[in-house]
Amino acid sequence: MPSKQVKDILDHIRAIHSQLNQVCKQLGEQEPDSRLQLLLRYLGRHEENFSKALNRYEKDAIGKGVLETWLQFSSDEIIDEAFQEVDLHMGMTPEEIIRNVLLLDTKLVKLYRDLAISAPVPRVQELFADLIQLEEGKEHQYVRILQEWE
């Protein structure tokens, strides 16, 4: 099974969140409905904040051997496929937008759980457990928005 360093896995995850942020920004700029514009900006900001939090985790981990830890990892395709399934486009309802984003978050949480379980080092396990909490916090906020919208 292929191996990757934690820092490479985090780089890939950050890239996916950045791509989702860009998609939300582009759609928000094209969207004529002001409520949907707000929703897309909100989702984009959450993705941007997640990336910033990831940067903070990495800075805190420097020199602790966490980022340099090698893990058996063959899930690059899983991450890319999960992002490809997020099919955001004009004409979607708020519910469809949020459900698409939640689908990605759910798949990333599963990936983080798998990585936390398989990580040989407690600090790496903690890192992925923290990422699970961040993603689940976003999920709860998105579900709350979805409930308020309905």
C-alpha positions, 0 to 999 in steps of 0.5 A: 500500500502506498505511503504518504507523509501527514503534511502531504495528506493535509496539503491535499485536503487543504486544496479540496477545501480551497477548490470548494471555496472558489466554486462557492465564490464563483457561483455567488458572483453569478447568482441573482438571488441575494439569499443564495448569494449570502449562503454561498458566501457563508459556505465559502467563508467556512471553507476558508476558515477551515483552511486557516485552522488547518494552517494553525494545526500545521504551525503548532505541529512543526518540530513535533514530528507529526507532519513528517509521520508516514501513513499508509495512504491510498485515498487520494482518489477518494478525496478527489472523487468526493470533491467531484461528487459535489456538483454545485451549479446555478439553479440549485436550491439552498437544500441541494447546495448544502446537501452537496457540501455535507456529502463531501464533509461526511466523506472527509470525516470518514477518511479522518476517522480511518486515518486517526485509527491507523495512525501509529503516533498519538499526536497524529491521532489527535490531529485527525480527531481535531479535524473530525471535530472541525468538520462535524462542527461545520456539519452541525452549522450547515444542518442548522442553516438547512433547517432554518431555510425550510 
